Amino acid sequence: MIEWFARNSVAANLLMIGVVIAGVTAATRSIPLEVFPSFVLDRVTINTQFRGATPKSVEEGITTRIEQAISDLEGVDEINSRSSEGLSTVIADIASGYDQREILDNIKLRVDALQTLPQSAENPVVSLAAMNWGVVFVAVMGDPEVGYGEKALRTYADKVREDLLATDEISLVEFDGVKNYEIGIEIDPITLQSYGLSLGDVGRAIRSSSVDISAGNIQSRSGDILLRVDGQAFSAADFAKIPVVYDEQGTPIRLGDIARIQDGFEEQPLISLFNGKPVVMLEVLRVGDQSAITVADTTLKYIEATNLSAPEGVSLEYWDDDSVLIRDRLQTLLWSGIQGGFLVLLLLSLFLRPAVAFWVFLGIPVSFMGALIFMPLVGGTFNIMSLFAFITVLGIVVDDAIVTGENIYRKMREGKDSLTASIEGTKQIAVPVTFGILTTVVAFAPLANLGSNRLAILAAQIPMVVIPVLLMSLVESKFVLPAHLSHIKPRNREQRGNVLTRAQMRISRGLEEFVEERYQPFLEKCVHNKLVTLTVVICVSATIMAVAIFGHIKYTSWPRVQSEEIRFSLTMPDTTGFDTTHAHIQNIVRVIEEKQDKYTNPENGISIIRHIYVTSGVSGRTKKASVGQVAVEIIAPPERHVEITATELAAEIRNAVGDIPGAQKFSIRAEAGGGVTPIAIELSDDNFFELGEMVDAIRTKLREFPTVYDIQDNFTGGKEELNITLKPLAYSLGLNLADIAEQ
């Protein structure tokens, strides 16, 4: 094959051109561009809402029953659960080798068959745990003083969301950290008594009228007619028309006649501020084959255009644009390619010949294009991890081509014609070069099978790129490179050539003299004195191992890279009121604003701190009165007028905030990737009181270590609770617990 391609340069060129065309086609049509790789974990989550229920009630009424229903399913490896106020979360890990969709369907069948869940609980939501990373956030800010209160701002945010979804480039926009819509119905107890009604009666009237039910179909000769009851109420006006009771004349008394109906939001206390203004945050996500950069550009253009025509009191701003990461990585790859290619051309031109250097360099883009052909076949995408892999392999990919090209050049210098030198030179080192590439492939291959967790999936992006690139470089160096070098004319040593040629020949001879006079004698001594050589190798290896073992080389589970965003997350005990939590959050904001003023450039008035995003009553996906979060965006390091890192700024803010009385957790993240917990301790016990004592004891012990900080746990004491029981007299009066609970 080597000789055939060397003698048929047309076939070699067609192979090269075909690889390049196929690679470009795959890159532009089949490989999506995203920030982080999207993936589905081998895990099924079952979420069930049970509004108003205590963690104990959720555990006994929902969580335990779901666990028992799926515990004996084949393919379920491990079950973890969390019962919190009003929510049950059960997580089932799928065993290796089982089909995700099949296990998901089996779990759904078991859960749907449960008939013992509380009636007031919502239907369980069963789904595969998937990671779909957002691209950019849109902050929709409104001024309440000009009429953009909570309802008006949310209405305008709905319009912004619809506008974004109407574009061809965006398919998924979600609200982040906002209150859910809710219809509130309030009835005066005196009014209820005057009509002889209870809240339960009103509830049953609403349930029986606000329905959307299929009633079958009527088959006739002219065709089928569907029957449907469509009385579902969606707005306050719809609910107001629902009949509750009828008077003596048969006139309906409607809900709007006896109740105050509000079309608003749930009563969950929640405040969101962006740079001090009320905000509704929208998250724009990439789906399918969409490009993260295109999604971000479309969003930013929409924000710019909308701000020009937005009504008074409303403004839009972007937040947390993750497409910057992929842009930077693409730029790094481009510049690394340019610099690497320049160095390859320069060094090989100095020590071999410019023609040899050019054809060796050409193997880099050809190998990269070849790898792009296979990426869609294994589900690969352009993301910061796969682009990092391209940068990593850039320095490895030309090794086999350099060795092959140098050996062919050596054969030419021995006096052989270009074609013969190309064939013999390639064949002579084909076996060692092939095994050299294969050993590198074997070294990267284990990264593809580290497991199904997030870090393993991220690591799998590296061999997905490196291995195809190396294999394509092997193909290129064996079939394409010899064909190109076979057309190089041997250099006549009697001709002096131009100035550059003579300089190149002097440098080449200098390297050869160094090899023959310095390196070769030293190598011969190492070979002849095997015991000394082996002893030196063992001593150096032992020294390196000792440096690592005795802690001179630090270990971290995940590298902490300086970020341009700092997050302060606060969790108070569940018994804490919203006002107290919000006051602590406001104190953190006050300190940040002081630092914003402190680090403002006096020349242009630009501060290091660009944006401040505040949420009280919500932190991430957790909504409750005892949590809050402050996120700070800082400008890029080249734009800062003072030298300060995100970690240093976060520490300065933390020291100024001081201790927060009664805080259960107060965590700070100022590094990318800082969300990975280095050490995790899992405790289990049937007795919650004993479990709480163990948690407190471990927390106290861990605080004794000076280098341990940010100690967190998910054990909460819960809120205070009043349990209602009835006296015997209540039953004699016709009352029961259900009647009391419905009041």
Secondary structure as the mmCIF struct_conf table of DSSP 4:
data_model
#
loop_
_struct_conf.conf_type_id
_struct_conf.id
_struct_conf.beg_label_comp_id
_struct_conf.beg_label_asym_id
_struct_conf.beg_label_seq_id
_struct_conf.end_label_comp_id
_struct_conf.end_label_asym_id
_struct_conf.end_label_seq_id
HELX_RH_AL_P HELX_RH_AL_P1 ILE A 2 ARG A 7
HELX_RH_AL_P HELX_RH_AL_P2 SER A 9 ARG A 29
TURN_TY1_P TURN_TY1_P1 SER A 30 SER A 30
STRN STRN1 LEU A 33 LEU A 33
BEND BEND1 VAL A 35 PHE A 36
STRN STRN2 PHE A 39 GLN A 49
TURN_TY1_P TURN_TY1_P2 ARG A 51 GLY A 52
HELX_RH_AL_P HELX_RH_AL_P3 PRO A 55 VAL A 58
HELX_RH_PI_P HELX_RH_PI_P1 GLU A 59 THR A 63
HELX_RH_AL_P HELX_RH_AL_P4 THR A 64 ILE A 70
TURN_TY1_P TURN_TY1_P3 SER A 71 ASP A 72
TURN_TY1_P TURN_TY1_P4 GLU A 74 GLY A 75
STRN STRN3 VAL A 76 SER A 84
TURN_TY1_P TURN_TY1_P5 GLU A 85 GLY A 86
STRN STRN4 LEU A 87 ILE A 94
HELX_LH_PP_P HELX_LH_PP_P1 ALA A 95 ALA A 95
TURN_TY1_P TURN_TY1_P6 SER A 96 GLY A 97
BEND BEND2 TYR A 98 TYR A 98
HELX_RH_AL_P HELX_RH_AL_P5 GLN A 100 ASP A 112
TURN_TY1_P TURN_TY1_P7 ALA A 113 ALA A 113
BEND BEND3 LEU A 117 LEU A 117
TURN_TY1_P TURN_TY1_P8 GLN A 119 SER A 120
BEND BEND4 ALA A 121 ALA A 121
HELX_LH_PP_P HELX_LH_PP_P2 GLU A 122 PRO A 124
STRN STRN5 VAL A 125 MET A 131
STRN STRN6 GLY A 134 GLY A 142
HELX_RH_3T_P HELX_RH_3T_P1 PRO A 144 VAL A 146
TURN_TY1_P TURN_TY1_P9 GLY A 147 GLY A 147
HELX_RH_AL_P HELX_RH_AL_P6 GLU A 150 LEU A 165
TURN_TY1_P TURN_TY1_P10 ALA A 166 ALA A 166
BEND BEND5 THR A 167 GLU A 169
STRN STRN7 LEU A 172 ASP A 176
BEND BEND6 GLY A 177 GLY A 177
HELX_LH_PP_P HELX_LH_PP_P3 LYS A 179 ASN A 180
STRN STRN8 TYR A 181 GLU A 186
HELX_RH_AL_P HELX_RH_AL_P7 PRO A 189 SER A 194
TURN_TY1_P TURN_TY1_P11 TYR A 195 GLY A 196
HELX_RH_AL_P HELX_RH_AL_P8 LEU A 199 SER A 209
BEND BEND7 SER A 210 SER A 210
STRN STRN9 ASP A 212 SER A 220
TURN_TY1_P TURN_TY1_P12 ARG A 221 SER A 222
STRN STRN10 GLY A 223 ASP A 230
BEND BEND8 SER A 235 SER A 235
HELX_RH_AL_P HELX_RH_AL_P9 ALA A 236 ALA A 240
TURN_TY1_P TURN_TY1_P13 LYS A 241 LYS A 241
STRN STRN11 PRO A 243 TYR A 246
TURN_TY1_P TURN_TY1_P14 GLU A 248 GLN A 249
STRN STRN12 PRO A 252 ARG A 254
HELX_RH_AL_P HELX_RH_AL_P10 LEU A 255 ILE A 258
STRN STRN13 ARG A 260 PHE A 265
BEND BEND9 GLU A 267 GLU A 267
STRN STRN14 ILE A 271 PHE A 274
TURN_TY1_P TURN_TY1_P15 ASN A 275 GLY A 276
STRN STRN15 LYS A 277 LEU A 285
TURN_TY1_P TURN_TY1_P16 GLY A 288 ASP A 289
HELX_RH_AL_P HELX_RH_AL_P11 ALA A 292 SER A 309
HELX_LH_PP_P HELX_LH_PP_P4 ALA A 310 PRO A 311
TURN_TY1_P TURN_TY1_P17 GLU A 312 GLY A 313
STRN STRN16 VAL A 314 TRP A 319
TURN_TY1_P TURN_TY1_P18 ASP A 322 ASP A 322
HELX_RH_AL_P HELX_RH_AL_P12 SER A 323 PHE A 351
BEND BEND10 LEU A 352 LEU A 352
HELX_RH_AL_P HELX_RH_AL_P13 PRO A 354 PHE A 361
TURN_TY1_P TURN_TY1_P19 LEU A 362 LEU A 362
HELX_RH_AL_P HELX_RH_AL_P14 GLY A 363 PHE A 374
TURN_TY1_P TURN_TY1_P20 MET A 375 MET A 375
HELX_RH_3T_P HELX_RH_3T_P2 PRO A 376 VAL A 378
TURN_TY1_P TURN_TY1_P21 GLY A 379 GLY A 379
STRN STRN17 PHE A 382 PHE A 382
HELX_RH_AL_P HELX_RH_AL_P15 ILE A 384 VAL A 393
TURN_TY1_P TURN_TY1_P22 LEU A 394 VAL A 398
HELX_RH_AL_P HELX_RH_AL_P16 ASP A 399 ARG A 413
TURN_TY1_P TURN_TY1_P23 GLU A 414 GLY A 415
HELX_RH_AL_P HELX_RH_AL_P17 SER A 418 GLN A 428
TURN_TY1_P TURN_TY1_P24 ILE A 429 ILE A 429
HELX_RH_AL_P HELX_RH_AL_P18 ALA A 430 PHE A 444
HELX_RH_3T_P HELX_RH_3T_P3 ALA A 445 ASN A 449
BEND BEND11 LEU A 450 LEU A 450
BEND BEND12 SER A 452 ASN A 453
HELX_RH_AL_P HELX_RH_AL_P19 ARG A 454 ALA A 459
TURN_TY1_P TURN_TY1_P25 ALA A 460 ALA A 460
HELX_RH_AL_P HELX_RH_AL_P20 GLN A 461 VAL A 475
HELX_RH_PI_P HELX_RH_PI_P2 GLU A 476 VAL A 480
HELX_RH_AL_P HELX_RH_AL_P21 LEU A 481 LEU A 485
TURN_TY1_P TURN_TY1_P26 SER A 486 HIS A 487
HELX_LH_PP_P HELX_LH_PP_P5 ILE A 488 ARG A 491
TURN_TY1_P TURN_TY1_P27 ARG A 493 GLU A 494
HELX_RH_AL_P HELX_RH_AL_P22 VAL A 499 PHE A 514
HELX_RH_PI_P HELX_RH_PI_P3 VAL A 515 TYR A 519
HELX_RH_AL_P HELX_RH_AL_P23 GLN A 520 HIS A 528
HELX_RH_AL_P HELX_RH_AL_P24 LYS A 530 ILE A 549
TURN_TY1_P TURN_TY1_P28 PHE A 550 GLY A 551
BEND BEND13 HIS A 552 ILE A 553
BEND BEND14 SER A 557 TRP A 558
STRN STRN18 VAL A 561 THR A 571
TURN_TY1_P TURN_TY1_P29 ASP A 574 THR A 575
HELX_RH_AL_P HELX_RH_AL_P25 PHE A 578 LYS A 598
TURN_TY1_P TURN_TY1_P30 TYR A 599 TYR A 599
STRN STRN19 THR A 600 THR A 600
TURN_TY1_P TURN_TY1_P31 PRO A 602 ASN A 604
STRN STRN20 SER A 607 SER A 607
BEND BEND15 ILE A 608 ILE A 608
STRN STRN21 ILE A 609 SER A 619
TURN_TY1_P TURN_TY1_P32 GLY A 620 ARG A 621
STRN STRN22 THR A 622 ILE A 634
HELX_RH_3T_P HELX_RH_3T_P4 PRO A 637 GLU A 639
BEND BEND16 HIS A 641 VAL A 642
HELX_RH_AL_P HELX_RH_AL_P26 ALA A 646 VAL A 657
TURN_TY1_P TURN_TY1_P33 PRO A 661 GLY A 662
BEND BEND17 GLN A 664 GLN A 664
STRN STRN23 LYS A 665 ALA A 672
TURN_TY1_P TURN_TY1_P34 GLY A 673 GLY A 675
BEND BEND18 VAL A 676 VAL A 676
BEND BEND19 PRO A 678 PRO A 678
BEND BEND20 ASP A 686 ASP A 686
HELX_RH_AL_P HELX_RH_AL_P27 PHE A 688 LEU A 702
TURN_TY1_P TURN_TY1_P35 ARG A 703 GLU A 704
BEND BEND21 PHE A 705 PHE A 705
TURN_TY1_P TURN_TY1_P36 PRO A 706 THR A 707
HELX_RH_AL_P HELX_RH_AL_P28 PRO A 728 SER A 732
TURN_TY1_P TURN_TY1_P37 LEU A 733 GLY A 734
HELX_RH_AL_P HELX_RH_AL_P29 LEU A 737 ALA A 741
TURN_TY1_P TURN_TY1_P38 GLU A 742 GLU A 742
#
